[in-house]
Amino acid sequence: MASNFDLRLQHLEDNIRQDQALLKEYEDTLRYEDDPRRQSRYKREIKQLRESANCYQKEYDELRVQITGESNVQMQDVAIQLQQMNTRLDRLSAGQKAIYENINHLRQGLIARYSTGEQNIIAAITEQLDQSQMVMISTVLDAIETNQVTEGEMQRILQGIQRRITKLQQNGIALPPNQAALAEVIKAPGLDFKHKLKVGIPIIPFILDYEGELELGTGINLKAALQALMMRLKGE
């Protein structure tokens, strides 16, 4: 019959192996994940695994005290697994920090492009954007500000944004407060055409999400117009 020591050691080893498998899954997933909401969820789960690792270390230390003489092979294996787990957690944490710093840099760069009165709205909008979306918005804004976007392209994109907002409202779909605030800025009378477009660009990812759920049928293919612009800017 297994002793209490053996049962505790086996239970500890099983738990570490299960968490090691979870860590491998997180490592594989986070290589390609740039959605800020899912990244936040993984960050919380990684933090929980760190807390588990600390508990495992405490349990291991308590078991080691009970050993007289040399540590057995299983104890040595558990020590190695604990070390591996902590190393992977450190690597994941460092990777998450680098991703966060890069996204935060992109976010601050976007916010700085707008007037003081618009910055709070833009800041709230960017919190919901992933890295690729912010790169797209920055690229388009750069092109607009350096006159690389033709009048026709700007007209198509702005009309596509305005018509989709109108269509959503006609369908009884209420935009979230920050998106609604941007929509109001775009409709403001007397606002410079290029400024309207500049304010409208950050709302495009959300409009395209709605478009995936509804048959908006507005006559202008906003997604196609945006893709054509991006391809031209890349020289494709």
C-alpha positions as CSV (number, residue, x, y, z in Angstrom):
1,M,0.0,0.0,0.0
2,A,1.4,3.4,-1.0
3,S,2.4,5.7,1.8
4,N,1.0,9.2,2.3
5,F,4.3,10.6,1.1
6,D,4.1,8.6,-2.2
7,L,0.5,9.6,-2.8
8,R,1.3,13.3,-2.2
9,L,4.4,13.1,-4.5
10,Q,2.4,11.3,-7.3
11,H,-0.4,13.8,-7.0
12,L,2.1,16.7,-7.2
13,E,3.8,15.2,-10.3
14,D,0.4,14.7,-12.1
15,N,-0.6,18.3,-11.4
16,I,2.7,19.6,-12.7
17,R,2.4,17.5,-15.9
18,Q,-1.2,18.8,-16.5
19,D,-0.1,22.4,-16.1
20,Q,2.9,21.8,-18.4
21,A,0.5,20.7,-21.1
22,L,-1.6,23.9,-20.6
23,L,1.6,26.0,-20.8
24,K,2.5,24.3,-24.1
25,E,-1.0,25.1,-25.4
26,Y,-0.7,28.7,-24.4
27,E,2.8,29.0,-26.0
28,D,1.5,27.6,-29.3
29,T,-1.6,29.8,-29.3
30,L,0.0,33.1,-28.2
31,R,2.4,33.0,-31.2
32,Y,-0.4,34.0,-33.5
33,E,-2.9,35.7,-31.1
34,D,-3.2,39.5,-31.4
35,D,-6.7,40.0,-30.1
36,P,-6.4,42.2,-27.0
37,R,-9.4,40.5,-25.2
38,R,-8.1,37.0,-25.8
39,Q,-4.6,38.1,-24.8
40,S,-5.9,39.5,-21.6
41,R,-7.7,36.2,-20.9
42,Y,-4.4,34.2,-21.5
43,K,-2.6,36.7,-19.3
44,R,-5.0,35.9,-16.4
45,E,-4.6,32.2,-16.9
46,I,-0.8,32.4,-17.0
47,K,-0.9,34.3,-13.8
48,Q,-3.0,31.5,-12.3
49,L,-0.5,28.9,-13.5
50,R,2.3,31.0,-11.8
51,E,0.3,30.8,-8.5
52,S,-0.1,27.0,-9.0
53,A,3.7,26.7,-9.6
54,N,4.3,28.5,-6.3
55,C,2.0,26.1,-4.5
56,Y,3.7,23.1,-6.2
57,Q,7.1,24.4,-5.0
58,K,5.8,24.8,-1.5
59,E,4.4,21.2,-1.6
60,Y,7.7,19.9,-3.0
61,D,9.7,21.7,-0.2
62,E,7.5,20.1,2.4
63,L,8.0,16.7,1.0
64,R,11.8,17.1,0.6
65,V,12.0,17.8,4.4
66,Q,10.6,14.4,5.1
67,I,13.3,12.6,3.1
68,T,16.2,11.2,5.0
69,G,19.3,10.5,3.0
70,E,19.5,11.0,-0.8
71,S,16.4,12.2,-2.8
72,N,14.7,9.5,-4.7
73,V,14.4,9.5,-8.5
74,Q,10.8,10.7,-8.6
75,M,11.7,13.6,-6.4
76,Q,14.5,14.6,-8.7
77,D,12.1,14.3,-11.7
78,V,9.6,16.6,-10.0
79,A,12.3,19.1,-9.3
80,I,13.3,19.2,-13.0
81,Q,9.6,19.6,-14.0
82,L,9.2,22.5,-11.6
83,Q,12.3,24.2,-13.0
84,Q,11.0,23.7,-16.5
85,M,7.6,25.0,-15.6
86,N,9.1,28.2,-14.0
87,T,11.3,28.7,-17.0
88,R,8.4,28.5,-19.5
89,L,6.3,30.8,-17.3
90,D,9.2,33.3,-17.3
91,R,9.5,33.1,-21.1
92,L,5.7,33.5,-21.5
93,S,5.6,36.5,-19.2
94,A,8.5,38.2,-21.0
95,G,6.8,37.5,-24.4
96,Q,3.5,38.9,-23.1
97,K,5.3,42.0,-21.8
98,A,6.9,42.6,-25.2
99,I,3.6,42.2,-27.0
100,Y,1.9,44.6,-24.6
101,E,4.6,47.2,-25.0
102,N,4.4,47.0,-28.8
103,I,0.6,47.3,-28.8
104,N,0.7,50.1,-26.3
105,H,3.2,52.0,-28.5
106,L,0.9,51.6,-31.5
107,R,-2.1,52.8,-29.4
108,Q,-0.3,55.9,-28.1
109,G,0.8,56.7,-31.6
110,L,-2.8,56.6,-32.9
111,I,-4.2,58.6,-30.0
112,A,-1.5,61.4,-30.6
113,R,-2.8,61.9,-34.2
114,Y,-6.1,63.3,-32.9
115,S,-7.2,66.6,-31.3
116,T,-7.4,66.8,-27.5
117,G,-11.2,66.7,-27.6
118,E,-11.1,63.4,-29.7
119,Q,-8.4,61.6,-27.8
120,N,-10.5,60.1,-25.1
121,I,-12.9,58.6,-27.6
122,I,-10.0,57.3,-29.8
123,A,-8.3,55.8,-26.6
124,A,-11.4,53.9,-25.7
125,I,-11.8,52.6,-29.3
126,T,-8.2,51.4,-29.5
127,E,-8.6,49.4,-26.4
128,Q,-10.8,47.1,-28.4
129,L,-8.5,46.8,-31.5
130,D,-5.9,44.1,-32.1
131,Q,-2.4,44.7,-33.3
132,S,-3.1,44.1,-37.0
133,Q,-6.1,46.5,-37.0
134,M,-4.0,49.2,-35.4
135,V,-1.3,48.7,-38.0
136,M,-3.9,49.0,-40.8
137,I,-5.3,52.2,-39.3
138,S,-1.9,53.7,-38.9
139,T,-0.9,52.9,-42.5
140,V,-4.1,54.5,-43.9
141,L,-3.7,57.6,-41.7
142,D,-0.1,57.9,-42.8
143,A,-1.2,57.7,-46.4
144,I,-4.0,60.3,-45.9
145,E,-1.7,62.7,-44.1
146,T,1.0,62.4,-46.9
147,N,-1.5,62.8,-49.7
148,Q,-1.0,59.2,-51.0
149,V,-4.8,58.6,-51.1
150,T,-6.7,59.9,-54.1
151,E,-9.8,62.0,-53.8
152,G,-11.8,59.2,-55.3
153,E,-10.5,56.6,-52.8
154,M,-11.2,59.0,-49.9
155,Q,-14.7,59.6,-51.1
156,R,-15.4,55.9,-51.5
157,I,-14.2,55.0,-48.0
158,L,-15.9,57.9,-46.3
159,Q,-19.2,57.2,-48.1
160,G,-18.9,53.6,-47.2
161,I,-18.5,54.4,-43.5
162,Q,-21.3,56.9,-43.5
163,R,-23.8,54.7,-45.4
164,R,-23.1,51.7,-43.2
165,I,-23.6,53.8,-40.0
166,T,-26.9,55.0,-41.5
167,K,-27.9,51.4,-42.4
168,L,-27.1,50.1,-38.9
169,Q,-29.3,52.8,-37.4
170,Q,-32.1,52.0,-39.8
171,N,-31.8,48.3,-38.7
172,G,-32.3,49.5,-35.1
173,I,-28.7,48.6,-34.1
174,A,-27.3,51.0,-31.5
175,L,-23.6,51.5,-31.6
176,P,-21.7,51.3,-28.4
177,P,-21.1,54.8,-26.8
178,N,-17.6,55.3,-28.1
179,Q,-18.4,54.2,-31.6
180,A,-21.6,56.3,-31.5
181,A,-19.5,59.3,-30.4
182,L,-17.2,58.9,-33.5
183,A,-20.2,58.5,-35.7
184,E,-21.5,61.9,-34.5
185,V,-18.2,63.5,-35.2
186,I,-18.2,62.2,-38.7
187,K,-21.7,63.7,-39.3
188,A,-20.7,67.1,-37.8
189,P,-21.6,69.9,-40.2
190,G,-18.8,72.1,-41.5
191,L,-16.1,69.5,-40.5
192,D,-13.3,69.3,-43.0
193,F,-13.7,66.3,-45.4
194,K,-10.3,64.9,-44.7
195,H,-10.8,65.2,-41.0
196,K,-14.1,63.3,-41.2
197,L,-12.3,60.5,-42.9
198,K,-9.4,60.6,-40.4
199,V,-12.0,60.2,-37.6
200,G,-13.9,57.5,-39.4
201,I,-10.9,55.2,-40.1
202,P,-10.8,53.7,-36.5
203,I,-14.4,52.7,-36.6
204,I,-14.0,50.6,-39.8
205,P,-13.0,47.3,-38.1
206,F,-16.3,47.5,-36.0
207,I,-18.4,48.3,-39.0
208,L,-16.9,45.4,-40.9
209,D,-17.8,43.1,-38.0
210,Y,-21.4,44.3,-38.2
211,E,-21.3,43.8,-41.9
212,G,-20.5,40.1,-41.4
213,E,-23.6,39.7,-39.3
214,L,-26.0,41.7,-41.6
215,E,-26.7,42.1,-45.3
216,L,-26.3,45.8,-45.3
217,G,-26.3,46.2,-49.1
218,T,-25.1,49.8,-49.2
219,G,-23.9,49.8,-52.8
220,I,-20.2,50.5,-51.8
221,N,-18.0,47.6,-50.8
222,L,-16.1,49.2,-48.0
223,K,-14.0,46.1,-47.3
224,A,-13.0,45.9,-51.0
225,A,-12.2,49.6,-51.2
226,L,-10.0,49.4,-48.1
227,Q,-8.2,46.3,-49.4
228,A,-7.6,47.9,-52.8
229,L,-6.0,50.9,-51.0
230,M,-3.8,48.8,-48.8
231,M,-2.6,46.7,-51.8
232,R,-1.8,49.9,-53.7
233,L,0.1,51.3,-50.7
234,K,2.1,48.1,-50.5
235,G,2.9,48.3,-54.2
236,E,1.0,45.0,-55.0
